[in-house]
Amino acid sequence: MKIAILGSGLMGAKLGRLWAASGHEVTFAYSRSPAKLQRLATETGGRAASVQEAVTGADAVLLAVHWSRVGDVLEQAGDLAGLLVLNCCVPLDDSDSEIVVGGTTSGAEELARLRPEARWVACFNTSPSESFASVFVAKGQGEPPHLLIYGDDAGAKRDAAPLIRAIGFEPLDAGGLRTGRFAEPFAMVTAELAYAQPGGAALTYRFHKRRA
């Protein structure tokens, strides 16, 4: 699959590397440092490109930029009509300490309003990127950790599932985009557990429904 990675921070770089290791063709775009994009492309056997070049011909897009940059990157990406877009953004302020959208809407819903013709799936935003490498290495060994996935397009969620399993997670369908109103604050809980509590940042989780 051809995957356009929009954003070269922790999420974009780590997922791009692991998808490339799984045999996918990755293109890195959108960074303050063109040299960083080129380095990622060289490391993965992929390529560096402009946002428009990356999304043209892509089978899937990963949106992995800070919330403050969403408007800019979407303007460069165009309408994204018909494209599967995996969104891992949490709508945080510049200090990354407060959610700036919530209550009656969510970041996931606002993105869908901005680009209604894209096939939006929210995922990877509730698991710290520090867990990805170890989850990838442990693929096929015991029960995989869950990854929350939500969106209004059932077909898009089905198409996103193999990309999630390629990293080593098991997608857990958490409903429609409206779930973002609760999942985005939950992402802050996982960040607290990963970064502020003892034990390291490679946090994973798995939910179980217990029988009476």
FIKOLZA-1660 file (N, C-alpha, C; in steps of 0.1 Angstrom, whole numbers, plus 5000, padded with zeros to 4 digits):
% residues 212
   i   px   py   pz ch aa at
   1 5008 4988 5000  A  M  N
   1 5000 5000 5000  A  M CA
   1 5009 5012 5000  A  M  C
   2 5004 5023 4993  A  K  N
   2 5012 5035 4993  A  K CA
   2 5006 5045 5003  A  K  C
   3 5015 5049 5013  A  I  N
   3 5010 5056 5024  A  I CA
   3 5017 5070 5024  A  I  C
   4 5010 5080 5025  A  A  N
   4 5015 5094 5027  A  A CA
   4 5015 5097 5041  A  A  C
   5 5027 5101 5046  A  I  N
   5 5029 5104 5060  A  I CA
   5 5030 5120 5061  A  I  C
   6 5019 5126 5066  A  L  N
   6 5019 5141 5067  A  L CA
   6 5023 5144 5082  A  L  C
   7 5036 5148 5083  A  G  N
   7 5042 5151 5096  A  G CA
   7 5053 5142 5099  A  G  C
   8 5064 5147 5104  A  S  N
   8 5077 5140 5106  A  S CA
   8 5081 5139 5121  A  S  C
   9 5071 5142 5130  A  G  N
   9 5074 5141 5144  A  G CA
   9 5074 5126 5149  A  G  C
  10 5073 5124 5162  A  L  N
  10 5074 5111 5167  A  L CA
  10 5064 5101 5161  A  L  C
  11 5051 5105 5160  A  M  N
  11 5041 5096 5154  A  M CA
  11 5044 5093 5139  A  M  C
  12 5046 5103 5131  A  G  N
  12 5048 5101 5117  A  G CA
  12 5060 5093 5114  A  G  C
  13 5071 5097 5121  A  A  N
  13 5084 5090 5118  A  A CA
  13 5084 5075 5122  A  A  C
  14 5078 5073 5134  A  K  N
  14 5078 5059 5139  A  K CA
  14 5069 5050 5131  A  K  C
  15 5057 5055 5128  A  L  N
  15 5047 5047 5121  A  L CA
  15 5052 5045 5106  A  L  C
  16 5058 5055 5101  A  G  N
  16 5063 5054 5087  A  G CA
  16 5074 5043 5086  A  G  C
  17 5083 5044 5096  A  R  N
  17 5094 5034 5096  A  R CA
  17 5089 5019 5097  A  R  C
  18 5079 5017 5106  A  L  N
  18 5074 5004 5108  A  L CA
  18 5065 4999 5096  A  L  C
  19 5057 5008 5090  A  W  N
  19 5050 5004 5078  A  W CA
  19 5059 5001 5067  A  W  C
  20 5070 5008 5066  A  A  N
  20 5080 5005 5055  A  A CA
  20 5086 4991 5058  A  A  C
  21 5089 4988 5071  A  A  N
  21 5095 4975 5074  A  A CA
  21 5085 4964 5072  A  A  C
  22 5072 4967 5071  A  S  N
  22 5061 4958 5068  A  S CA
  22 5059 4956 5053  A  S  C
  23 5066 4963 5045  A  G  N
  23 5065 4962 5031  A  G CA
  23 5057 4973 5024  A  G  C
  24 5052 4983 5031  A  H  N
  24 5044 4993 5025  A  H CA
  24 5054 5004 5019  A  H  C
  25 5049 5011 5009  A  E  N
  25 5056 5022 5003  A  E CA
  25 5052 5035 5010  A  E  C
  26 5062 5042 5016  A  V  N
  26 5059 5054 5024  A  V CA
  26 5065 5066 5017  A  V  C
  27 5057 5077 5018  A  T  N
  27 5062 5090 5014  A  T CA
  27 5061 5100 5025  A  T  C
  28 5071 5107 5029  A  F  N
  28 5071 5116 5040  A  F CA
  28 5070 5130 5035  A  F  C
  29 5061 5138 5041  A  A  N
  29 5059 5152 5037  A  A CA
  29 5056 5160 5050  A  A  C
  30 5058 5173 5049  A  Y  N
  30 5054 5183 5059  A  Y CA
  30 5063 5183 5071  A  Y  C
  31 5074 5191 5070  A  S  N
  31 5083 5192 5081  A  S CA
  31 5090 5206 5079  A  S  C
  32 5094 5212 5091  A  R  N
  32 5102 5224 5090  A  R CA
  32 5116 5221 5084  A  R  C
  33 5120 5208 5084  A  S  N
  33 5133 5205 5080  A  S CA
  33 5132 5195 5068  A  S  C
  34 5134 5200 5056  A  P  N
  34 5135 5191 5044  A  P CA
  34 5145 5180 5046  A  P  C
  35 5156 5183 5053  A  A  N
  35 5166 5173 5055  A  A CA
  35 5161 5161 5063  A  A  C
  36 5152 5164 5073  A  K  N
  36 5147 5154 5081  A  K CA
  36 5138 5145 5072  A  K  C
  37 5130 5150 5064  A  L  N
  37 5122 5142 5055  A  L CA
  37 5130 5134 5046  A  L  C
  38 5141 5139 5041  A  Q  N
  38 5150 5131 5032  A  Q CA
  38 5157 5120 5040  A  Q  C
  39 5160 5123 5052  A  R  N
  39 5167 5113 5061  A  R CA
  39 5157 5101 5063  A  R  C
  40 5144 5104 5066  A  L  N
  40 5134 5094 5068  A  L CA
  40 5132 5086 5056  A  L  C
  41 5132 5093 5044  A  A  N
  41 5130 5086 5032  A  A CA
  41 5142 5076 5029  A  A  C
  42 5154 5081 5032  A  T  N
  42 5166 5072 5030  A  T CA
  42 5165 5060 5039  A  T  C
  43 5162 5062 5051  A  E  N
  43 5162 5051 5061  A  E CA
  43 5152 5041 5058  A  E  C
  44 5141 5045 5051  A  T  N
  44 5129 5035 5049  A  T CA
  44 5129 5030 5035  A  T  C
  45 5137 5036 5026  A  G  N
  45 5135 5032 5012  A  G CA
  45 5124 5039 5006  A  G  C
  46 5118 5049 5012  A  G  N
  46 5107 5056 5007  A  G CA
  46 5111 5069 5000  A  G  C
  47 5103 5079 5000  A  R  N
  47 5107 5092 4994  A  R CA
  47 5101 5104 5002  A  R  C
  48 5107 5115 4999  A  A  N
  48 5103 5128 5005  A  A CA
  48 5096 5136 4994  A  A  C
  49 5086 5143 4998  A  A  N
  49 5078 5150 4988  A  A CA
  49 5070 5162 4994  A  A  C
  50 5065 5170 4986  A  S  N
  50 5055 5180 4991  A  S CA
  50 5042 5173 4995  A  S  C
  51 5034 5180 5003  A  V  N
  51 5022 5174 5007  A  V CA
  51 5013 5170 4995  A  V  C
  52 5012 5179 4986  A  Q  N
  52 5003 5175 4974  A  Q CA
  52 5009 5163 4966  A  Q  C
  53 5022 5163 4965  A  E  N
  53 5028 5151 4958  A  E CA
  53 5026 5139 4966  A  E  C
  54 5027 5139 4979  A  A  N
  54 5025 5127 4987  A  A CA
  54 5011 5122 4987  A  A  C
  55 5001 5130 4987  A  V  N
  55 4987 5125 4987  A  V CA
  55 4983 5120 4973  A  V  C
  56 4989 5126 4963  A  T  N
  56 4985 5122 4949  A  T CA
  56 4989 5107 4947  A  T  C
  57 4980 5099 4944  A  G  N
  57 4983 5085 4942  A  G CA
  57 4984 5076 4954  A  G  C
  58 4982 5082 4966  A  A  N
  58 4983 5075 4978  A  A CA
  58 4971 5066 4980  A  A  C
  59 4973 5054 4987  A  D  N
  59 4961 5046 4991  A  D CA
  59 4956 5050 5005  A  D  C
  60 4965 5056 5013  A  A  N
  60 4961 5060 5026  A  A CA
  60 4970 5071 5030  A  A  C
  61 4965 5080 5039  A  V  N
  61 4972 5091 5044  A  V CA
  61 4972 5091 5060  A  V  C
  62 4984 5093 5066  A  L  N
  62 4984 5095 5080  A  L CA
  62 4986 5110 5083  A  L  C
  63 4976 5115 5091  A  L  N
  63 4977 5129 5095  A  L CA
  63 4983 5129 5109  A  L  C
  64 4995 5134 5110  A  A  N
  64 5003 5133 5122  A  A CA
  64 5010 5147 5125  A  A  C
  65 5002 5157 5126  A  V  N
  65 5008 5171 5128  A  V CA
  65 5002 5176 5141  A  V  C
  66 5008 5187 5147  A  H  N
  66 5002 5193 5158  A  H CA
  66 4990 5200 5154  A  H  C
  67 4980 5201 5163  A  W  N
  67 4967 5207 5160  A  W CA
  67 4968 5221 5154  A  W  C
  68 4978 5228 5159  A  S  N
  68 4980 5242 5154  A  S CA
  68 4984 5242 5139  A  S  C
  69 4988 5231 5133  A  R  N
  69 4992 5231 5119  A  R CA
  69 4982 5224 5110  A  R  C
  70 4971 5220 5116  A  V  N
  70 4961 5212 5108  A  V CA
  70 4956 5220 5096  A  V  C
  71 4952 5233 5098  A  G  N
  71 4947 5241 5087  A  G CA
  71 4957 5242 5076  A  G  C
  72 4969 5244 5079  A  D  N
  72 4980 5246 5069  A  D CA
  72 4982 5233 5061  A  D  C
  73 4983 5222 5068  A  V  N
  73 4986 5210 5060  A  V CA
  73 4974 5206 5052  A  V  C
  74 4961 5208 5057  A  L  N
  74 4950 5204 5049  A  L CA
  74 4948 5213 5037  A  L  C
  75 4952 5226 5038  A  E  N
  75 4952 5235 5027  A  E CA
  75 4961 5230 5016  A  E  C
  76 4973 5225 5020  A  Q  N
  76 4982 5219 5010  A  Q CA
  76 4978 5206 5004  A  Q  C
  77 4970 5198 5012  A  A  N
  77 4966 5185 5008  A  A CA
  77 4954 5185 4998  A  A  C
  78 4947 5196 4998  A  G  N
  78 4935 5196 4990  A  G CA
  78 4923 5189 4996  A  G  C
  79 4913 5185 4988  A  D  N
  79 4901 5180 4994  A  D CA
  79 4901 5166 4999  A  D  C
  80 4912 5158 4996  A  L  N
  80 4914 5144 5001  A  L CA
  80 4902 5135 4997  A  L  C
  81 4894 5139 4987  A  A  N
  81 4882 5131 4984  A  A CA
  81 4885 5116 4981  A  A  C
  82 4878 5108 4988  A  G  N
  82 4879 5094 4986  A  G CA
  82 4891 5087 4993  A  G  C
  83 4900 5095 4999  A  L  N
  83 4912 5089 5005  A  L CA
  83 4909 5085 5019  A  L  C
  84 4915 5073 5022  A  L  N
  84 4915 5068 5036  A  L CA
  84 4925 5077 5044  A  L  C
  85 4920 5084 5054  A  V  N
  85 4929 5093 5062  A  V CA
  85 4929 5088 5077  A  V  C
  86 4940 5084 5081  A  L  N
  86 4942 5080 5095  A  L CA
  86 4946 5092 5103  A  L  C
  87 4938 5096 5113  A  N  N
  87 4941 5108 5121  A  N CA
  87 4945 5104 5135  A  N  C
  88 4957 5108 5138  A  C  N
  88 4962 5105 5152  A  C CA
  88 4964 5118 5160  A  C  C
  89 4958 5129 5155  A  C  N
  89 4959 5142 5162  A  C CA
  89 4950 5143 5174  A  C  C
  90 4955 5149 5184  A  V  N
  90 4947 5153 5196  A  V CA
  90 4947 5168 5196  A  V  C
  91 4935 5174 5197  A  P  N
  91 4934 5189 5196  A  P CA
  91 4939 5196 5209  A  P  C
  92 4953 5198 5209  A  L  N
  92 4959 5204 5221  A  L CA
  92 4964 5218 5218  A  L  C
  93 4965 5226 5229  A  D  N
  93 4970 5239 5228  A  D CA
  93 4985 5239 5225  A  D  C
  94 4991 5251 5224  A  D  N
  94 5006 5251 5220  A  D CA
  94 5015 5245 5231  A  D  C
  95 5010 5244 5243  A  S  N
  95 5018 5238 5254  A  S CA
  95 5016 5223 5256  A  S  C
  96 5006 5218 5247  A  D  N
  96 5003 5204 5248  A  D CA
  96 4997 5199 5262  A  D  C
  97 4991 5209 5269  A  S  N
  97 4986 5206 5282  A  S CA
  97 4971 5207 5283  A  S  C
  98 4964 5213 5273  A  E  N
  98 4950 5215 5274  A  E CA
  98 4943 5211 5261  A  E  C
  99 4932 5204 5261  A  I  N
  99 4924 5201 5249  A  I CA
  99 4916 5214 5246  A  I  C
 100 4917 5218 5233  A  V  N
 100 4911 5231 5229  A  V CA
 100 4897 5229 5222  A  V  C
 101 4893 5216 5220  A  V  N
 101 4880 5213 5214  A  V CA
 101 4874 5202 5222  A  V  C
 102 4861 5203 5225  A  G  N
 102 4855 5192 5233  A  G CA
 102 4842 5195 5238  A  G  C
 103 4836 5186 5245  A  G  N
 103 4823 5187 5251  A  G CA
 103 4812 5184 5241  A  G  C
 104 4809 5193 5231  A  T  N
 104 4799 5191 5221  A  T CA
 104 4804 5188 5208  A  T  C
 105 4817 5186 5206  A  T  N
 105 4823 5182 5194  A  T CA
 105 4837 5176 5198  A  T  C
 106 4845 5173 5188  A  S  N
 106 4858 5167 5190  A  S CA
 106 4867 5171 5178  A  S  C
 107 4880 5169 5180  A  G  N
 107 4890 5171 5169  A  G CA
 107 4886 5163 5157  A  G  C
 108 4883 5150 5160  A  A  N
 108 4879 5141 5149  A  A CA
 108 4868 5146 5141  A  A  C
 109 4857 5151 5148  A  E  N
 109 4845 5156 5141  A  E CA
 109 4848 5169 5133  A  E  C
 110 4857 5177 5139  A  E  N
 110 4860 5190 5132  A  E CA
 110 4868 5187 5120  A  E  C
 111 4877 5178 5120  A  L  N
 111 4885 5174 5108  A  L CA
 111 4875 5169 5097  A  L  C
 112 4866 5161 5101  A  A  N
 112 4856 5156 5091  A  A CA
 112 4848 5167 5085  A  A  C
 113 4845 5177 5093  A  R  N
 113 4838 5189 5087  A  R CA
 113 4846 5196 5077  A  R  C
 114 4859 5197 5080  A  L  N
 114 4868 5204 5071  A  L CA
 114 4870 5197 5058  A  L  C
 115 4871 5184 5058  A  R  N
 115 4873 5176 5046  A  R CA
 115 4862 5165 5046  A  R  C
 116 4850 5168 5043  A  P  N
 116 4839 5158 5044  A  P CA
 116 4840 5147 5034  A  P  C
 117 4847 5148 5023  A  E  N
 117 4848 5138 5013  A  E CA
 117 4859 5128 5016  A  E  C
 118 4867 5130 5026  A  A  N
 118 4878 5120 5030  A  A CA
 118 4871 5109 5038  A  A  C
 119 4878 5098 5039  A  R  N
 119 4873 5086 5046  A  R CA
 119 4881 5086 5060  A  R  C
 120 4876 5093 5070  A  W  N
 120 4883 5095 5082  A  W CA
 120 4882 5083 5092  A  W  C
 121 4894 5080 5097  A  V  N
 121 4895 5070 5108  A  V CA
 121 4904 5076 5119  A  V  C
 122 4900 5077 5131  A  A  N
 122 4908 5081 5142  A  A CA
 122 4915 5069 5148  A  A  C
 123 4928 5070 5150  A  C  N
 123 4935 5058 5156  A  C CA
 123 4949 5063 5160  A  C  C
 124 4956 5055 5168  A  F  N
 124 4969 5058 5173  A  F CA
 124 4971 5070 5182  A  F  C
 125 4960 5077 5184  A  N  N
 125 4961 5089 5193  A  N CA
 125 4960 5085 5208  A  N  C
 126 4956 5073 5211  A  T  N
 126 4955 5069 5225  A  T CA
 126 4966 5060 5230  A  T  C
 127 4976 5058 5222  A  S  N
 127 4987 5050 5225  A  S CA
 127 5000 5057 5223  A  S  C
 128 5009 5059 5233  A  P  N
 128 5021 5066 5232  A  P CA
 128 5030 5060 5221  A  P  C
 129 5037 5068 5213  A  S  N
 129 5045 5063 5202  A  S CA
 129 5057 5055 5208  A  S  C
 130 5060 5057 5220  A  E  N
 130 5071 5049 5226  A  E CA
 130 5068 5034 5227  A  E  C
 131 5056 5030 5225  A  S  N
 131 5052 5016 5226  A  S CA
 131 5053 5009 5213  A  S  C
 132 5054 5017 5202  A  F  N
 132 5052 5011 5188  A  F CA
 132 5063 5001 5185  A  F  C
 133 5075 5004 5188  A  A  N
 133 5086 4995 5184  A  A CA
 133 5085 4981 5191  A  A  C
 134 5082 4982 5204  A  S  N
 134 5082 4969 5212  A  S CA
 134 5069 4961 5208  A  S  C
 135 5058 4968 5205  A  V  N
 135 5046 4961 5200  A  V CA
 135 5049 4954 5186  A  V  C
 136 5056 4961 5178  A  F  N
 136 5060 4956 5164  A  F CA
 136 5068 4944 5166  A  F  C
 137 5078 4944 5174  A  V  N
 137 5087 4933 5176  A  V CA
 137 5080 4921 5182  A  V  C
 138 5069 4923 5190  A  A  N
 138 5062 4912 5196  A  A CA
 138 5050 4907 5188  A  A  C
 139 5049 4911 5176  A  K  N
 139 5038 4907 5168  A  K CA
 139 5037 4891 5167  A  K  C
 140 5025 4886 5169  A  G  N
 140 5023 4872 5169  A  G CA
 140 5027 4864 5181  A  G  C
 141 5031 4872 5192  A  Q  N
 141 5034 4865 5204  A  Q CA
 141 5024 4869 5215  A  Q  C
 142 5014 4860 5217  A  G  N
 142 5004 4862 5226  A  G CA
 142 4993 4872 5222  A  G  C
 143 4985 4877 5231  A  E  N
 143 4974 4886 5227  A  E CA
 143 4980 4900 5225  A  E  C
 144 4977 4906 5213  A  P  N
 144 4982 4919 5210  A  P CA
 144 4975 4930 5219  A  P  C
 145 4981 4941 5221  A  P  N
 145 4974 4952 5228  A  P CA
 145 4963 4958 5219  A  P  C
 146 4953 4963 5225  A  H  N
 146 4943 4970 5217  A  H CA
 146 4947 4984 5213  A  H  C
 147 4941 4988 5202  A  L  N
 147 4942 5002 5198  A  L CA
 147 4928 5007 5194  A  L  C
 148 4924 5018 5201  A  L  N
 148 4911 5023 5198  A  L CA
 148 4910 5029 5184  A  L  C
 149 4899 5026 5177  A  I  N
 149 4897 5031 5164  A  I CA
 149 4883 5035 5163  A  I  C
 150 4880 5047 5157  A  Y  N
 150 4867 5052 5156  A  Y CA
 150 4865 5060 5144  A  Y  C
 151 4853 5060 5138  A  G  N
 151 4850 5067 5126  A  G CA
 151 4836 5064 5121  A  G  C
 152 4830 5072 5113  A  D  N
 152 4816 5070 5108  A  D CA
 152 4816 5061 5096  A  D  C
 153 4827 5058 5089  A  D  N
 153 4827 5050 5077  A  D CA
 153 4832 5036 5080  A  D  C
 154 4823 5027 5080  A  A  N
 154 4826 5013 5084  A  A CA
 154 4837 5007 5075  A  A  C
 155 4835 5010 5062  A  G  N
 155 4845 5005 5052  A  G CA
 155 4859 5011 5054  A  G  C
 156 4859 5023 5058  A  A  N
 156 4873 5029 5061  A  A CA
 156 4879 5023 5073  A  A  C
 157 4871 5020 5083  A  K  N
 157 4877 5013 5095  A  K CA
 157 4882 4999 5091  A  K  C
 158 4875 4992 5082  A  R  N
 158 4879 4979 5078  A  R CA
 158 4892 4980 5070  A  R  C
 159 4894 4991 5062  A  D  N
 159 4906 4993 5054  A  D CA
 159 4917 4997 5062  A  D  C
 160 4915 5004 5073  A  A  N
 160 4925 5008 5082  A  A CA
 160 4930 4997 5091  A  A  C
 161 4922 4987 5094  A  A  N
 161 4926 4976 5103  A  A CA
 161 4939 4969 5099  A  A  C
 162 4941 4965 5086  A  P  N
 162 4954 4959 5083  A  P CA
 162 4966 4968 5086  A  P  C
 163 4965 4981 5085  A  L  N
 163 4976 4990 5088  A  L CA
 163 4979 4990 5103  A  L  C
 164 4968 4989 5111  A  I  N
 164 4970 4988 5125  A  I CA
 164 4976 4975 5129  A  I  C
 165 4971 4964 5124  A  R  N
 165 4977 4951 5127  A  R CA
 165 4991 4950 5122  A  R  C
 166 4995 4957 5111  A  A  N
 166 5009 4957 5107  A  A CA
 166 5019 4962 5117  A  A  C
 167 5014 4971 5126  A  I  N
 167 5022 4976 5137  A  I CA
 167 5023 4966 5148  A  I  C
 168 5012 4958 5150  A  G  N
 168 5012 4948 5160  A  G CA
 168 5000 4950 5170  A  G  C
 169 4992 4960 5167  A  F  N
 169 4980 4962 5176  A  F CA
 169 4968 4954 5170  A  F  C
 170 4958 4952 5179  A  E  N
 170 4945 4948 5175  A  E CA
 170 4935 4959 5175  A  E  C
 171 4929 4963 5164  A  P  N
 171 4920 4974 5164  A  P CA
 171 4908 4971 5172  A  P  C
 172 4904 4980 5180  A  L  N
 172 4891 4979 5188  A  L CA
 172 4882 4990 5184  A  L  C
 173 4871 4986 5177  A  D  N
 173 4861 4996 5172  A  D CA
 173 4854 5002 5184  A  D  C
 174 4856 5015 5185  A  A  N
 174 4850 5023 5196  A  A CA
 174 4838 5032 5191  A  A  C
 175 4833 5029 5179  A  G  N
 175 4821 5036 5174  A  G CA
 175 4825 5047 5164  A  G  C
 176 4816 5057 5163  A  G  N
 176 4817 5067 5153  A  G CA
 176 4827 5079 5157  A  G  C
 177 4827 5089 5149  A  L  N
 177 4836 5100 5152  A  L CA
 177 4832 5107 5164  A  L  C
 178 4820 5107 5168  A  R  N
 178 4815 5113 5181  A  R CA
 178 4823 5107 5193  A  R  C
 179 4828 5095 5192  A  T  N
 179 4836 5089 5202  A  T CA
 179 4848 5098 5206  A  T  C
 180 4853 5106 5196  A  G  N
 180 4864 5115 5199  A  G CA
 180 4862 5124 5210  A  G  C
 181 4849 5127 5214  A  R  N
 181 4846 5136 5225  A  R CA
 181 4851 5130 5238  A  R  C
 182 4852 5117 5238  A  F  N
 182 4856 5109 5250  A  F CA
 182 4870 5103 5249  A  F  C
 183 4873 5099 5236  A  A  N
 183 4886 5093 5234  A  A CA
 183 4898 5103 5235  A  A  C
 184 4895 5115 5230  A  E  N
 184 4906 5125 5231  A  E CA
 184 4910 5129 5245  A  E  C
 185 4900 5130 5254  A  P  N
 185 4905 5132 5268  A  P CA
 185 4911 5119 5274  A  P  C
 186 4907 5107 5269  A  F  N
 186 4913 5095 5273  A  F CA
 186 4928 5095 5269  A  F  C
 187 4930 5101 5257  A  A  N
 187 4944 5101 5253  A  A CA
 187 4953 5109 5263  A  A  C
 188 4947 5119 5270  A  M  N
 188 4954 5126 5280  A  M CA
 188 4957 5117 5292  A  M  C
 189 4948 5108 5295  A  V  N
 189 4950 5099 5306  A  V CA
 189 4961 5089 5302  A  V  C
 190 4962 5084 5290  A  T  N
 190 4973 5075 5286  A  T CA
 190 4986 5083 5287  A  T  C
 191 4986 5096 5283  A  A  N
 191 4998 5104 5284  A  A CA
 191 5003 5106 5298  A  A  C
 192 4993 5108 5307  A  E  N
 192 4997 5109 5321  A  E CA
 192 5003 5096 5326  A  E  C
 193 4997 5085 5323  A  L  N
 193 5002 5072 5327  A  L CA
 193 5016 5069 5321  A  L  C
 194 5018 5073 5309  A  A  N
 194 5030 5070 5302  A  A CA
 194 5042 5079 5306  A  A  C
 195 5039 5092 5307  A  Y  N
 195 5050 5102 5309  A  Y CA
 195 5052 5107 5323  A  Y  C
 196 5041 5106 5331  A  A  N
 196 5042 5112 5345  A  A CA
 196 5042 5102 5356  A  A  C
 197 5039 5089 5352  A  Q  N
 197 5039 5079 5363  A  Q CA
 197 5051 5070 5360  A  Q  C
 198 5055 5062 5371  A  P  N
 198 5067 5054 5369  A  P CA
 198 5065 5042 5359  A  P  C
 199 5076 5037 5354  A  G  N
 199 5075 5025 5346  A  G CA
 199 5079 5027 5332  A  G  C
 200 5081 5039 5327  A  G  N
 200 5084 5042 5313  A  G CA
 200 5072 5045 5305  A  G  C
 201 5075 5050 5293  A  A  N
 201 5065 5055 5284  A  A CA
 201 5059 5045 5274  A  A  C
 202 5064 5033 5274  A  A  N
 202 5059 5023 5264  A  A CA
 202 5046 5017 5270  A  A  C
 203 5036 5025 5271  A  L  N
 203 5023 5020 5276  A  L CA
 203 5014 5014 5266  A  L  C
 204 5008 5002 5269  A  T  N
 204 4998 4996 5261  A  T CA
 204 4986 4992 5270  A  T  C
 205 4975 4988 5263  A  Y  N
 205 4963 4984 5271  A  Y CA
 205 4956 4974 5263  A  Y  C
 206 4948 4966 5271  A  R  N
 206 4939 4957 5264  A  R CA
 206 4926 4956 5273  A  R  C
 207 4915 4957 5266  A  F  N
 207 4902 4957 5274  A  F CA
 207 4896 4943 5273  A  F  C
 208 4889 4939 5283  A  H  N
 208 4883 4926 5284  A  H CA
 208 4869 4928 5289  A  H  C
 209 4859 4921 5282  A  K  N
 209 4845 4920 5287  A  K CA
 209 4844 4907 5295  A  K  C
 210 4842 4908 5308  A  R  N
 210 4841 4897 5316  A  R CA
 210 4827 4891 5317  A  R  C
 211 4826 4878 5317  A  R  N
 211 4813 4872 5318  A  R CA
 211 4808 4871 5332  A  R  C
 212 4795 4872 5334  A  A  N
 212 4790 4871 5348  A  A CA
 212 4792 4857 5354  A  A  C
% end
